Amino acid sequence: MLSKAEVIAHEKLNIKGLAKTRLSKSINDAGWGQFLTILTVKAGNAGQKTIAVNPKNTSQDCSNCGEKVPKELSQRTHSCPHCGTVIDRDVNAAINIKNRAAGPRRP
């Protein structure tokens, strides 16, 4: 049986700023702003909420130990020299986004 998610977390993107870069056509074609608006409305109608989190270093910070692990965009694997975690870069970022939406850990 599938459980219902109560919160949907996503990066708080500066879509207007991104649309002014060399990626403007791709950004506008993807309709990110419209997607996030629809997502928020649909989630609200289903009794869920969305949380936009700061995207800074979501793919650079290790989701296991929190240390920053700089990498180029072309590097698709997160490999932390501090704790040994090796996972896909996007999975690492998704875990960081989820953790930021959940808020600080409490003892």
ABEGO torsion letter per residue (X at the ends): XBBBBABBBBBBBBAAAAAABAAAAAAAAAGAAAAAAAAAAAAAAAGBBBBBBBABGAAABBAAAGBBBBBBAABABBBBAAAGBBBBAAAAAAAAAAAAAAEBBBX
